[in-house]
Amino acid sequence: MSKEENIQKMLKIIDDAWANTPSIIISTKDYVYCLFPTDPADKDNWIEASFTLQDASLEQRILTVKEALVYLLEEVTHGLPGYIDMPIVLEIADLDKIKEKIKGA
């Protein structure tokens, strides 16, 4: 996909993640990561997406609930320790900041 297609796809993904609970959105200076259930009612399958800001690359996959937990733990234990600021999105204002960051990629 093109850079613009990846940007638009990631914007939709984080909107979907925000609308579905439980979900997690993590934003660092280098990338945006999110994880959320494909169906909030059964939570059997999860969407994981990672958007790299430098080149607007997008990786996305569907995971089982067990895989989602394993990859989330990997993200928290291996991906985040190098970042000082709390990169987890907790408020809608933070979501708007991430959208601007993605658009500027």
C-alpha positions, 0 to 999 in steps of 0.5 A: 500500500502507498503511504497515504493508504497506510495513513488513512487505514491507520486512522480508521483502525485507531477510530475502531479501536477507540470505539471498541472496548476493551482496547489499547492504543499506545503512541510513542515518538516512533510508532502507534500501536493498538490492539482491540477485539474484532467483535466486542461481544465475543472477544475471540479475535483481536486486531493488532496494528502497528504504524511506524511514523518515520516511513508510514509503514503499517503492520496489521494482523488478526490474533486469537485472544491468547496471542493478543495477550502474549503480543501485548505483554511483549509490547509492554515489556520490550517495546515501551521501556525505552520511552519515558512519557506515558504513551498509552492513550487514555483520553479523547484529546490524546487520540486527536494528537495521535491522528495529527501525528499519523497525518504528518507521517 
